Amino acid sequence: MSVIEKRASEVNGTVHPLPADHVSNGFFGQHILSVKQFDRDKLQYIYRVADEMRSLVKRFGKANLLDGKILANLFYEPSTRTSSSFQAAMLRLGGRNISINGVHYSSVTKGESLPDTVRTLESYCDLTVLRHPQVGAAAEAARYAHKPLINAGDGTGEHPTQALLDIYTIENDLERLDGLKVAMMGDLKYGRTVHSLTRLLSLYETEFYFVSPDILRMPGYILDELRASGHHFAELRDVDEIVGEIDVLYMTRVQKERFEDPEQYEQLKNYYVVDPEFMSRAKEDMILMHPLPRVYEISMEVDDDPRAAYFRQMENGMYIRMALLAAVLGKS
């Protein structure tokens, strides 16, 4: 029985909160801005708590661990999964949400700065989740924040909570993280999800294969980090030569919103497509991942393949974000 379950009492389907002194997890009161904040021990801690959150949801539906806490969801870019899973995570833990979606629904339209918006919201809330189109925006906002702030994606920079749920899914599906061959395919230049995931996987014994058109290659600074850490990697244009060897294929969409030239996007949007014929050439235990949304790059006929892990990723995102919220607010 888990720590949370030991402390749980089934009263109207809720779980009573942990003692206030149960905060020695290394995350209490901290900002979550980059995957560089994590090592293997911290990852395992979050994954153990996420396992407990999964059990909690399956058994009780919700808890009151964060009763009285309020989350500010501040999203300057569109989002379905990240925004709604953070909201669901807070609600599952007994907290509440304030959501600001898009600059047209806030005082940004009047010229208010990001630091002022964050300081305003934290006057009402206990924690802020921020998505912003500019690289480094979360770190800049955190300089002025007096309460924890979580980076939910900063332009083409990082998406740390997505990377956490991605590795959690890999470990759950393959039951290991060391010794894997991982291919990332599609938009690697602008894809913040693959930037963060590569950094986290570099904590393990991972072979990397980066598959993309030349103009969408993985940024040089990510490759330099891999060289410095002694990891093997290869850059490819065609995945066919390795499809039968890889353990994980992580697809990304070509992001229309990142292109200044619409014609260039039209030329690249169908560059890679995973369909049943492609999957027939992959290993029987390979997993296919995608941060979603997908557009053209994965055929819907693949959805019924047990190796298609992207909907499992989506569900795991709620458990990971529940774990992070509880850890940062000292209730895990």
ZIRANOR-V300255 format. One record per residue. N is the residue number from 1. RES is the residue in one small letter. PSI is psi in radians with two decimals (999 if undefined). OMEGA is omega as a letter, one per 30 degrees, with the letter a starting at -180 (* if undefined). Layout:
BEGIN
N_RES_PSI_OMEGA ; N_RES_PSI_OMEGA
END
This chain:
BEGIN
1_m_2.38_a ; 2_s_2.93_l ; 3_v_-0.77_a ; 4_i_-0.74_a ; 5_e_-0.59_l ; 6_k_-0.57_a ; 7_r_-0.03_a ; 8_a_2.46_l ; 9_s_2.25_a ; 10_e_1.63_l ; 11_v_1.88_a ; 12_n_0.63_l ; 13_g_0.36_a ; 14_t_2.92_l ; 15_v_2.27_a ; 16_h_2.60_a ; 17_p_2.74_l ; 18_l_2.83_l ; 19_p_2.62_a ; 20_a_-0.39_a ; 21_d_0.06_a ; 22_h_1.20_a ; 23_v_0.17_a ; 24_s_1.06_a ; 25_n_-0.03_a ; 26_g_-0.10_a ; 27_f_-0.27_a ; 28_f_2.16_l ; 29_g_0.13_a ; 30_q_2.63_l ; 31_h_2.60_l ; 32_i_1.73_a ; 33_l_-0.50_a ; 34_s_2.65_l ; 35_v_-0.24_l ; 36_k_-0.25_l ; 37_q_-0.19_a ; 38_f_2.49_l ; 39_d_-3.09_a ; 40_r_-0.66_a ; 41_d_-0.74_a ; 42_k_-0.64_l ; 43_l_-0.79_a ; 44_q_-0.62_l ; 45_y_-0.87_a ; 46_i_-0.67_a ; 47_y_-0.63_l ; 48_r_-0.73_l ; 49_v_-0.68_l ; 50_a_-0.67_l ; 51_d_-0.72_l ; 52_e_-0.64_l ; 53_m_-0.69_l ; 54_r_-0.83_l ; 55_s_-0.71_l ; 56_l_-0.82_a ; 57_v_-0.75_a ; 58_k_-0.63_a ; 59_r_-0.74_a ; 60_f_-0.36_a ; 61_g_-0.74_l ; 62_k_3.02_l ; 63_a_2.96_l ; 64_n_0.54_l ; 65_l_-0.63_a ; 66_l_0.52_l ; 67_d_2.28_a ; 68_g_-0.13_l ; 69_k_2.58_a ; 70_i_2.33_l ; 71_l_2.31_l ; 72_a_2.05_l ; 73_n_1.78_a ; 74_l_1.81_a ; 75_f_1.97_l ; 76_y_-0.13_l ; 77_e_2.71_l ; 78_p_2.58_l ; 79_s_2.44_l ; 80_t_-1.10_a ; 81_r_-0.85_a ; 82_t_-0.84_a ; 83_s_-0.88_a ; 84_s_-0.56_a ; 85_s_-0.60_l ; 86_f_-0.72_l ; 87_q_-0.79_l ; 88_a_-0.70_l ; 89_a_-0.76_l ; 90_m_-0.73_l ; 91_l_-0.70_l ; 92_r_-0.48_a ; 93_l_0.15_l ; 94_g_0.10_l ; 95_g_-2.98_a ; 96_r_2.89_a ; 97_n_2.55_l ; 98_i_2.19_a ; 99_s_2.25_l ; 100_i_1.88_a ; 101_n_1.84_l ; 102_g_2.51_a ; 103_v_-0.38_a ; 104_h_-0.17_a ; 105_y_0.37_l ; 106_s_3.08_l ; 107_s_0.06_l ; 108_v_-0.58_l ; 109_t_-0.33_l ; 110_k_0.06_l ; 111_g_0.18_a ; 112_e_2.43_l ; 113_s_2.80_l ; 114_l_-0.81_l ; 115_p_-0.69_a ; 116_d_-0.66_l ; 117_t_-0.78_l ; 118_v_-0.77_a ; 119_r_-0.55_l ; 120_t_-0.86_a ; 121_l_-0.65_a ; 122_e_-0.17_l ; 123_s_-0.40_a ; 124_y_-0.30_a ; 125_c_2.97_a ; 126_d_-0.27_a ; 127_l_2.51_l ; 128_t_2.34_l ; 129_v_2.17_a ; 130_l_2.25_l ; 131_r_2.36_a ; 132_h_2.58_a ; 133_p_-0.19_a ; 134_q_2.34_l ; 135_v_2.32_l ; 136_g_0.00_a ; 137_a_-0.68_a ; 138_a_-0.75_l ; 139_a_-0.67_l ; 140_e_-0.78_l ; 141_a_-0.66_a ; 142_a_-0.44_l ; 143_r_-0.48_a ; 144_y_-0.17_a ; 145_a_2.47_l ; 146_h_-0.06_l ; 147_k_2.83_a ; 148_p_2.52_l ; 149_l_2.36_a ; 150_i_2.25_l ; 151_n_2.01_l ; 152_a_0.39_l ; 153_g_2.09_l ; 154_d_1.63_l ; 155_g_-2.27_l ; 156_t_0.25_a ; 157_g_-1.57_a ; 158_e_2.85_l ; 159_h_1.31_a ; 160_p_-0.68_a ; 161_t_-0.51_l ; 162_q_-0.74_l ; 163_a_-0.65_l ; 164_l_-0.78_a ; 165_l_-0.51_l ; 166_d_-0.85_a ; 167_i_-0.62_l ; 168_y_-0.70_l ; 169_t_-0.75_l ; 170_i_-0.81_a ; 171_e_-0.72_l ; 172_n_-0.70_a ; 173_d_-0.72_a ; 174_l_-0.17_l ; 175_e_0.44_l ; 176_r_2.82_l ; 177_l_-0.45_l ; 178_d_2.58_l ; 179_g_0.38_a ; 180_l_2.58_l ; 181_k_2.04_a ; 182_v_2.19_l ; 183_a_2.34_l ; 184_m_2.27_a ; 185_m_2.36_l ; 186_g_-2.26_a ; 187_d_1.66_a ; 188_l_-0.28_l ; 189_k_-0.88_a ; 190_y_-0.15_a ; 191_g_1.69_a ; 192_r_-0.45_a ; 193_t_-0.72_a ; 194_v_-0.47_l ; 195_h_-0.87_a ; 196_s_-0.72_a ; 197_l_-0.71_l ; 198_t_-0.76_a ; 199_r_-0.72_l ; 200_l_-0.75_a ; 201_l_-0.38_l ; 202_s_-0.15_l ; 203_l_-0.15_a ; 204_y_3.02_l ; 205_e_1.57_a ; 206_t_2.38_l ; 207_e_2.23_a ; 208_f_2.44_l ; 209_y_2.09_a ; 210_f_1.98_a ; 211_v_2.03_a ; 212_s_2.83_l ; 213_p_2.79_a ; 214_d_-0.70_a ; 215_i_-0.09_l ; 216_l_0.50_a ; 217_r_2.74_l ; 218_m_2.37_a ; 219_p_2.56_a ; 220_g_-0.58_a ; 221_y_-0.51_l ; 222_i_-0.75_l ; 223_l_-0.66_l ; 224_d_-0.67_l ; 225_e_-0.68_l ; 226_l_-0.73_l ; 227_r_-0.75_a ; 228_a_-0.51_a ; 229_s_0.00_l ; 230_g_0.38_a ; 231_h_2.49_l ; 232_h_2.37_l ; 233_f_2.75_l ; 234_a_2.50_l ; 235_e_2.27_a ; 236_l_2.73_l ; 237_r_-0.46_a ; 238_d_2.23_a ; 239_v_-0.21_a ; 240_d_-0.60_a ; 241_e_-0.25_a ; 242_i_-0.01_a ; 243_v_-0.52_a ; 244_g_-0.01_a ; 245_e_-0.42_a ; 246_i_2.61_l ; 247_d_-0.50_a ; 248_v_2.27_l ; 249_l_2.03_a ; 250_y_1.88_a ; 251_m_2.58_l ; 252_t_2.64_l ; 253_r_2.70_l ; 254_v_2.07_a ; 255_q_1.83_a ; 256_k_-0.65_a ; 257_e_-0.21_a ; 258_r_-0.10_a ; 259_f_2.28_l ; 260_e_-0.46_a ; 261_d_1.87_a ; 262_p_-0.58_a ; 263_e_-0.64_l ; 264_q_-0.71_l ; 265_y_-0.78_a ; 266_e_-0.58_l ; 267_q_-0.46_a ; 268_l_-0.24_a ; 269_k_-0.51_l ; 270_n_0.43_a ; 271_y_-0.71_l ; 272_y_2.33_l ; 273_v_2.23_l ; 274_v_2.13_a ; 275_d_3.11_a ; 276_p_-0.63_l ; 277_e_-0.72_l ; 278_f_-0.80_a ; 279_m_-0.47_l ; 280_s_-0.34_a ; 281_r_-0.06_a ; 282_a_2.87_l ; 283_k_2.65_a ; 284_e_-0.44_a ; 285_d_0.23_l ; 286_m_2.59_l ; 287_i_2.46_l ; 288_l_2.14_a ; 289_m_2.76_l ; 290_h_2.34_l ; 291_p_-0.25_a ; 292_l_2.63_g ; 293_p_2.63_l ; 294_r_2.75_l ; 295_v_-1.28_a ; 296_y_-0.24_a ; 297_e_-0.26_l ; 298_i_2.12_l ; 299_s_2.46_l ; 300_m_-0.34_l ; 301_e_-0.31_a ; 302_v_-0.30_a ; 303_d_-0.58_a ; 304_d_-0.11_l ; 305_d_2.22_a ; 306_p_-0.29_l ; 307_r_-0.22_l ; 308_a_1.93_a ; 309_a_0.01_a ; 310_y_-0.52_l ; 311_f_-0.48_l ; 312_r_-0.68_l ; 313_q_-0.80_a ; 314_m_-0.81_l ; 315_e_-0.73_a ; 316_n_-0.47_l ; 317_g_-0.65_l ; 318_m_-0.73_a ; 319_y_-0.71_l ; 320_i_-0.75_a ; 321_r_-0.54_l ; 322_m_-0.78_a ; 323_a_-0.74_a ; 324_l_-0.78_l ; 325_l_-0.79_a ; 326_a_-0.71_a ; 327_a_-0.81_a ; 328_v_-0.57_l ; 329_l_0.16_l ; 330_g_0.53_a ; 331_k_0.37_a ; 332_s_999_*
END
